[in-house]
Amino acid sequence: MDKFEIDIKHELDALQKQISELEAENGRIKEVIKANDLEEELDDIDCTSLEEKICIDGIRDIALKVEAANYDDKDIKNFDTLYRTLRSIRGQSTPSTKKNSKASVTDLLKIVSGTNK
């Protein structure tokens, strides 16, 4: 391994440790929220990031084009990019078994309707 690979490995290890710590903290916060019956008060708070809103809006625009059968290859490529970005923002992995896998129209409609969180 060269110096660059070693540096990347150390950075990856540090980020994985930070993720673990944040997940643990998130779990503790959720327990405090449940213990103090604060779930209902937090329901009205929109925790959606600006980036996530941009992805959802873009996907919604493309969904309207798909429903009207007025879309082209560029729209499909943009949808795929937005879909992958949205999954990444939400901490979900995208399947990497297929190199050029495309998201389905069903996934598009789930995201637009808000049932794919």
C-alpha positions in Angstrom: 0.0 0.0 0.0 1.2 3.4 -0.8 0.9 6.6 1.3 -2.3 7.7 -0.5 -4.1 4.3 0.2 -3.0 4.4 3.8 -4.3 7.9 4.2 -7.6 6.9 2.6 -7.9 3.9 4.9 -7.3 6.0 8.0 -9.8 8.5 6.9 -12.4 5.8 6.2 -11.8 4.2 9.6 -12.2 7.6 11.2 -15.4 8.3 9.3 -16.8 4.8 10.2 -16.0 5.5 13.9 -17.8 8.8 13.7 -20.8 7.2 12.0 -21.0 4.6 14.8 -20.8 7.3 17.5 -23.5 9.4 15.8 -25.8 6.3 15.4 -25.3 5.6 19.1 -26.1 9.2 20.0 -29.1 9.1 17.7 -30.4 6.0 19.5 -29.9 7.7 22.9 -31.8 10.8 21.7 -34.7 8.6 20.3 -34.9 6.9 23.7 -35.1 10.3 25.5 -37.8 11.4 23.1 -39.9 8.3 23.7 -39.3 8.4 27.5 -40.6 11.9 27.7 -43.6 11.4 25.3 -42.3 14.1 22.8 -43.0 12.2 19.6 -46.2 14.2 18.9 -44.5 17.5 19.4 -41.8 16.6 16.9 -44.2 15.4 14.2 -44.8 19.0 13.1 -41.1 19.7 12.6 -39.8 19.3 9.0 -36.3 17.8 9.2 -35.9 17.5 5.5 -32.6 19.0 4.3 -32.5 21.5 1.4 -30.6 18.9 -0.7 -33.3 16.3 -0.1 -36.1 18.8 -1.0 -34.2 19.6 -4.3 -34.0 15.9 -5.1 -37.7 15.3 -4.3 -38.8 18.4 -6.3 -36.7 17.3 -9.3 -38.1 13.7 -9.1 -41.6 15.2 -8.8 -41.1 17.2 -12.0 -39.9 14.2 -13.9 -42.8 12.1 -12.6 -45.2 14.7 -14.0 -43.5 14.3 -17.4 -43.6 10.5 -17.2 -47.3 10.6 -16.3 -48.0 12.9 -19.3 -45.7 10.7 -21.5 -43.7 13.7 -22.3 -40.2 12.7 -21.2 -36.9 11.9 -22.9 -33.6 10.1 -22.2 -32.2 13.1 -20.4 -35.1 13.1 -17.9 -34.5 9.4 -17.2 -30.8 10.0 -16.6 -31.6 13.0 -14.4 -34.1 10.8 -12.5 -31.5 8.1 -11.9 -29.0 10.7 -10.6 -31.6 12.3 -8.3 -32.8 8.9 -7.1 -29.3 7.8 -6.2 -28.5 11.1 -4.6 -31.7 11.0 -2.5 -31.0 7.5 -1.3 -27.5 8.6 -0.4 -28.8 11.6 1.6 -31.2 9.3 3.4 -28.4 6.9 4.3 -29.7 4.1 2.1 -27.4 2.3 -0.2 -28.1 1.8 -3.8 -27.7 -1.7 -5.2 -24.3 -2.0 -6.9 -24.7 -5.4 -8.4 -25.8 -3.9 -11.7 -23.4 -1.3 -13.0 -26.1 0.7 -14.9 -29.2 -0.2 -13.0 -32.1 2.1 -13.5 -34.7 3.0 -11.0 -38.2 1.9 -11.8 -41.3 4.1 -12.5 -42.8 2.5 -9.4 -39.9 3.8 -7.3 -40.4 7.2 -8.9 -44.1 7.3 -7.9 -43.4 6.1 -4.4 -40.9 8.9 -3.9 -43.2 11.5 -5.2 -46.1 10.3 -3.1 -43.8 10.3 0.0 -44.1 6.7 0.8 -40.4 5.8 0.1 -38.8 7.2 3.2 
